[in-house]
């Protein structure tokens, strides 16, 4: 194996994408590694925080330089990190995951940084179809690299004791505008009207709208470690995805575990332009994101259905670590 990308350093790890890709690449004989971004603890003293940040920054730079010697090619998982690593970048791949390209590029203080990272990259990937419209104007050759998930190959942890014998519906996302905001709360109320107290409605105690969700009737549980989170999904009668028109890792986790997923999808994004955007096995995908009653009816129908789609096989075909790695390697082969 003598491809130039035999050795690859991945910088950053949003949604564990880099870790998943690196593990699969290593399984196939590649020498890839992940370097996480430096994090800084917050101290009561601002000076202490700044000193700690400086020390951590120097340590990270030294570690990066050491890895850079061994791994001459870089796969960068954030355009915003460009100033911290630009001194070492020659040939690199850029992977866009959301906030930087969807939001930050439109802020004057970040725009040039984001666009420079995109312009100078040898190959650009983006992870979800909703950021295509923000990416292609700058890089028409950018490639959709579907979010890889490993739910079905991860040993399940334990759901909270009060859920282990309960029937419940599970909202997979945090309660926040980017995930649907008020549409999520409206759906909770519509579900309560549709199913009453016949089944528990469960969600994470996470996000600025969590209190509204609780007031609307959601049984909130603390954020979980990933194996325990998967156990909660696996035990649900129905999983409910975000109401933003797109699927992220948590929705794909549900599909990988063969749990019926109700989630509205934007047809402009799931348009068949890439294999992973053709007929995803998602219930309620044609319902509008703001049609709470329509989504609630879909959930009720799913609870009563004896014929549910096989969703695991679709995820394995399009969102498994191997499937996404193939897409990434094709990009390397064509552009690096």
N, C-alpha and C positions, 0 to 999 in steps of 0.2 A: 504494500500500500504506500504509494509515493506521491499522492496528490498534495498540492501546496497547503491544503487545509487539513492535512493529517494532524497538525498541531494547531489548536484554536483556543484563544482565551475569550471567554464570555464575561463581559462586565455588566453587573446588575442582574437581577433575577425576578422581575415582576411576574406575579401569578405563578412562580416557580417554573416558568417556561424554560429558562436557561438550564436549570437543574435537570429537568425532564429530558431536554435535548442532549445534554452532556452525558447523562447516564445511558441513554440509548446509543449515542455515538461510541462511548467506551465499550459497550457490549459488542459493537461491530468492529472494534479494534483501533479506533481513533484515540489520539492523545489530546483530549479536550479537558478544560477545567473552567470552573466558575469562580470569579472573585466578586464578593458582595461589596456594596458600597459601605463606606465607613458610617457608623452611626454615633451620635453624641448624646450622652445622658444629660439631663437638665439638673443643674444644681441650684440651691437657693441663692447663691451668689452669681451674678452675671459674669464677673471676672473669672470665677472658677469654671464656668461653662465654656467661656472663650478659650481659656488655657487648655482645658481638656480637648476641645475641638481642634485646636492647633496641634496638640500632641498626636491625637488620633489621625489627623490629616497627614502629618509627616510619616507616621508609621504605615498608613495606607499607601502613600506614594512609594515608600521603600519596597513594600510588598509587591506593588504593581510593577515596579521596575524589575524586580527579581523574576516575576512571572513573564514579563515582556521579553526577557532574554530567551526564555525557553519556548515561548509561543509567539512567533512573529506576526501572526494574523489575529485581528481582534473583531469580535462580534459585539457591538455596542448596543445595549438595551435601553438607552435613554439619550435623546438628542440634547437634553438639558445638561448632561454631564460633560459635554464637549470641552469646556474650558479646563477641566481637571485632568484631561487625558490627551488633549490635542498635541502636546509636545511629543507623544509617543506614537501618534497615529500616522501610518503611511497608507497601507491598504487596509480598509476595514469595511465590515458589513454593519448596517444600521437597522435596528428592529424597533418599530414604533408600536407602542402598546396602548396609547390612549391620551392621557392628560397633556403630554407635551405637544402632540400634533393637533388634538381636538380643541384644546383650550389655550395653552400657553403661547402658541405661535401667533395668536391674535393680540397679545399684549406687547406693547412697544418695547418693554425692557427685555423680552425674551425672543422676539421674532427673529432677529438676525442670527442669534445662536442656533435656533432650531433650523432655520433655512440653510445655514452654513453646513451643519451636520448632514442634512439631507443632500445638499448639492455635492459635497465632497466624498460621500460614501460610494464605494464601488458597486454595492448592491443594497437595495432598501426593501425591507419586509414590513408588512403591517399585519396586525393580529386578528382584527375583527372587521367585518364589512362596513360598519358605520364610520370608520375613519378613512375609508377609501376616498371619499369626496374631499377630505382635507389633505390627502397625500398626493394623489395623482396630478393635481395642477403643478406640483413642484417636481415630481418624478413619475412621468407616465409609465416608466418601466418597473415601478414598484410591484412587489409580489405579495399576494395574500398567503401568509403562512398560518394555517388554522391553529387555534389554541390547542396544545396537546394536553390530554388529561390521563390520569393513571388511577382513577377511582376504583375500577374493577380489579386492579392488581395490587391495591393497597389493603393490608389487613385492617378490617374494621375495628374501631375502638368500641366504646360503650356509650349508648344514649343515656341521658338522665333517667334515673330509676322510674320516675313517674310517667315516662313515655314508653317504657319497654313493654308494657301490656296495654297501651292505649291505641285507639284509632285516631289518627290525626292527619291534617293537611299541613304541609310545611312550606312557608315562604323562604326561599333560598337566599335572598339578597338582604342587604342592610336597608334601612328605611331612610332614603335620601333622594333628593331631586334627581340626581343622575341615574337612579334606578327606577324612577317612576313617580316619586314624590306623592302628591295628592292622589294620583291614580291608584297607588297601592292602598291608601287608606279607604278610598271609595270602594275598592274591590273587597276589602275586609268587611265593610258594612253590607255590601251586596251578598257576600257569602253568608253572613249571619242571618240575613233575611231568607236566604235560599235553604240552608241546612240547619239553622237554629243551633241547638245544643247537641245535635245528634253525633257530632264529631268535633274534636278539638282543633282549633286553628292555632298553629305554632309558628313562631318566628324568632329571630335573634334579637337580643337586647343590644342593638347596635345601630347607630345612625341618629341624626338630629331629629327625625320624626318618630323615633321609637315610642315616646310617650303617647303620641297620637294613636299609634297602632295598638298600644295597650288599652287605651281608653275605648277604642273601637271594638275590642274583644279578643285581641291576640294574646295567647299565653306566651310570654317572652322568656327566653332562656339565655344564659350568658354565652358570649362567644366561646367557641370550642376549639380544642386542638383538632387538626385535620382528620385523624382517624375517627375521633368521636363525632365530628361534624358529618362525616360520611355515614356513620352508623345512624344518625338522625335522619338523613336523607333516605337511607335504605329502608328504614322502618315506616316511612310515610306511605299513606294510601295514594296520595297525589302530591307532587311538588309543583310549586308555583314560581315561575321565573320573574325576572324584572320586567317592568312595564315601560321599557325604553325602546322596544322594537328590535333588540339584538340579544344574542346569547353570549355569555361570558363563561368562565370556568365553572361556576357553581351550577349553572343550568346543564352544562355538558357532563358534569359529575353525575347529576340525576339520570340523564340519558344513559350514561355508561353503566349505571347500576340497575338499568331496566325499570326505573321508577317512572310512571307516566308523568309527563311534564306538560303543564298548561302555561303557555307563554305567547303573547302576541308578537309577531315578527313583521318588520317593515318590508313589504314586497320590493321596494326599491333597492334594498340591501340584499335580500335573499332572492336574487334575480336569475339564478342559474349561470352566472358568469364564471363560476368556479365550481368544481365538483362538490365542495362542502356546502355550497349555497343552493343545491338542487334538492327539493323535497325533503327537508329535515323532518323527522318523525315527531313533530311537536303538535300537541292538541291545542286548538284555539289560535293557531298561528295566523289565521286570516281575520281574526277579530281585531277591531281597533284597540289601541292601547288605552283609550279613555272609555271604552264600552264595558263598564264594570258589570252590568247585568248580563251581558253576553258571555263574559269570561266566567262569571259565577255559574251560569247555566252549563257551560262546558265542564266545569269542575264537578257539578252535580251529576251530569251525564257520565263522566268518567268514573265516578264512585260507583255507579250502578252498572257499568259495562262489564261484560264477561270477555270481551275481545279487545285487547289492548295491543298496541304495536310493539314489535321487538326493536327496542331503541339501542341496545348494546352493540349489535352488529354494525349499525350505521356509524356509531362513534368509533368503533375499531377501524372502520374503513377510512374515515376522514379525519379523526381527531386523536388517533392513537399516537404515542411517541414515534413509532416507526413511520407512520403516514406523514407527520409533520417534518420529520428529519429528511425524508425523501425530497420534500419541497425545498427545504433549506439547501440541501446538497446540490440540487439542480441549479439553484441560484448561484451558488459558489462556482459551479462548473462553467456557467455561462459568463459570469462577470468578473470573477477574481483572477 
